[in-house]
């Protein structure tokens, strides 16, 4: 588009310069004709002044005729050059006029196209921003889905009993950690039947329960510890009236990864070693 406008402007400027040059040449030729006519008239006047007085009237008549012919030639030359100038001007007008409407239309079309391009660029930028926001939301949703799927796949469940048959556990003269030897369920292998300690594999909220069975000869006192901190306990006093005692408790604990949970039995107490005495837990939700 820019190259077309430049070419049209150059063509118009060239034609105007050509027209100005033609008009300048025309005025120059008219001036030269006038000067030549004046010089011829002076020469004739000088020659005729040498005639005697008897021929003065003849000279005047002849000079008038000569002046009339000269003036006629001058007028004819003027009309001729005027005709050439008008013809050339008309030709230029005929050639130039058709370009002006096209140039105006091109400028109008160019302006309209420029506005359309700007509008399209604005819409494209808005669309790009919307797409970026949509991609961000999509990534967030994917991350949430992956996180939920990961949480669903992470199953931590265990349940174990004392596993000693009819033998009692205790009494001992110090506190001990009970190792529940008979493992019923251990999804995630977070519970160790060797040490009796549950180690949290992931951070989250866990649920733990303990139950026991014991006789009347000694008191019973079991506690659930989180690391080195006691959380809940279950207990019963020594009595001669009851043939056997049972007890239990439960707790929700928020654990960090590698936190430990275990059951401690107090000194000088005991519990039955059969399957009545249990320790269980599972992961409720990750945090």
N, C-alpha and C positions, 0 to 999 in steps of 0.2 A: 504493500500500500504506500509506504513512504517513497519508494522508488518511482511509482506512478505519479505521485504529486510533484516530485522534483522534476520529472520529465515534462509534465504539463506546464509547470512554472517556467522552465527554461525555454520552451517553445513560444509561450506568450511573450516573454521578455525579448526573444529574438525578433518576433514579428513587430513589436513596438519599435525596436531599434531600427528595423528595416524601413518602417513607415516614416520615422523621423528623418532618416538619412535621405529618403526620396524627396520629402518636402524641402529639406535644406538644399538639395541639388536643384530643385525647381526654382526656388527663390534666387539662387546664384545665377542660373541661366537667364532669368528675367532681368536681373541687374546687369548682366553682361550685354544683353540685347539693347537695353536702354543706353548703356555707355557707348556701344558701337554706333547707334543711331545718332546720339548727340555729336560724336566725333565726325560722322559723315555730314551732318548738317553744318557744322562749323567749317569743314573743308569746302563744301559747296558754297557757303556764304562768302568765304574768302575768295574763291574763284570768280564768283559772280560780281564781286565788288570791282573787279578789274574791267568789267564791261563799261562801255560808255553810257551816257545818259539816255541815248536813243533806245537802247535795248533794256532799259530798267523795267518797263512794264512787262516785256516778254519774260524777263527773269523772274519777276514777281509771280506771274501766272505759272511759269514752269516750276518755281520753288514751291508754290502752294500745292501744285499737283504732286510734286515729289514728296512734300510733307504728308499729304493725304495718303499716298501709297505706303509711306513708311509707317504712319499711324495704323493703317489697315494691316500691314504685316505684323506690327507689334501686337495689335488686338488678336489677330489670328493665332500668333504664337502663345499669347496668354490663354486663349480659349483651349488650345491644343493641350498645353501642359495642365490646365485645370481639369480637362477631361481625363488625362492620364492619371492625375492624382486621385480624382474621384473614383475612377475605375479601380485603381490599386487599393484605395480605401475600402471600396465596396467588396472587392475580392477578399481583403483581410477580414472584413466584417463577416462575410459569408463563411469564411473558413474558421473564424474564431468563435462566433456566436454559439455554434453547436457544442463547443467544449465547456462553456460556462455552466450550463445546466448539469452536465455530467460531473463536473468538478464539485459542484454544490451537493449533488446526490451522493457522490463518493464520500465527501466530508461528513454528510449526515449519517450515511451508513457506517462509516468508521466510528463516529461518536456513539452510535447505537450499539455497535459491536463491542466497543470498549466498556460501556456500561454493563452489557450482558456478561462479559468476561469477569468484570469485578464482582458482579452478583454471584456468578458461579463459583468464583474463588472463595467468597464469603461462605456460601453454602457448603463447599467442600471442607473448609476449615471447621465449621460447626459439626459436620458429619464425622470428621476425623476425631474431634474431641469426644463426641458421643461414643464412637467405636472404642477409643481408649478407655473410657469409663466402663463400657460394657465388658471389655477384656479384663479390666481390673476386678470387676464384680465376679466375673466367671472364674478367675483364678482364686479369689477368696472362697467361692462356693466349692471349687474343686478341693482346696485345702481343707475346708470343713468336712467335706465328704470323706476324704482320705483319713482325717483325724477320727471321725466317727467309725469308719471301717476298722481302723487300727485298734480303737477301743473295744469294738465288738470282737475282734480276733484275740484280744488279750483276755484270756480267761484264767483267773487265779482262784482255785477252789481246793480245799484240803479238809480231810476229816480223819482222825486217828483215835485209837483207844489205848488204854494202858498195856493190854496184851500180855498180862502175866498170869492169866488163869485165876486160880483161887488164892494166890499169894497176895499179901498186903504190901503196900509201899510205905515204908516207915515203921515206927518213928525213927528220926535221926536227931542228933544233937545240934545240927545246923540246918539252915534253910537250904533247900535243893531245888534245881530245875527238873521238873518231871519230864522224862523222855517217853513220849507216847509211841510205843514200839510197833503197834499193829496199824499200818496205814491202810485206810479204806479208799480214800480218794486223794489225789495229789496233782491236779492240773496245774501246770506251770512249775512243778518241782520246787516250790518256794518253802515247803516244810521239810525239815531234816529229822527223821526218826532216830538218828544217832545222838544228836544234841538236844532235841525237843524244841528247837528254835525255828520260828517262822521269820524269813527275811523278805521284805517287800521288794519285788522286782521292778515295780513302777510306782510312781507317786499316785495316791488316790485315797478314797475312803473305803475302809475294810470293816467287815462285821465278824466278831469273834464270840464264841460261846464255850463254856466249860460246864461239865457235870461230874458228879462223883457219887460213889456209894461207899459206906463205911459202917463199922460196928460201933458198939457203945463203949468199948474199953478205953479209947483215946479221943481227944478232941480232933476236929477237922478244920483246916484253915488253908484255902487255896486262893492265890492272887494272880491276876493278869497284869504283866509288866509290858510297858512300851519302853524299849531300851532299858534304862535303869529307874524308870518312874512307874510306881504302882498306879493302876487305873481303877479296877474294881476287884472285889473279892467275894468269896462265899465261905461260911464257917458254921460250925455247930459245936456245942459244948459236950463234955463227957457226961453221960447219964447212965443210970442203972435201970431206968424204966423202959427205955426203947431198945428193941432188939437190933435195929439197924437205922442208919441215917442216910438221907439223900439230900443233895443240894446242887445249886448251880447259879450261873449268872451270864450276862452277855453285854457287849459294848460295841459301839461304832468308834473306830479310830481313824483319824486322818494321818496318813503316813507319807513320808518322803522315801525316795528310792534308797534301799539298803537299811531302812529302819528295821529293828528286830522286836518281835513279840513272842513272849513265852509265859509258861505257867510255873509259879514258884509255890512250893509247899513249905510252911513255916516249921521250925524246929519243934520236936516233941509232938508232932501230929502225924496222922497217917490217913490213907485212903485205900479202898479196895483196888486190887490190881487187875480186875476182870474188865469186861467190855462195858460195864456201867460207867466207868470213869473215861470221859472223852474230852477231846480238844478239837474244835472245828473253826473254820473261817473261810471267807471268800471276799473277792474284790467287788465292791458295789459299783464304783465309778472311778475313772481316772480324773486327775486334776492337773 
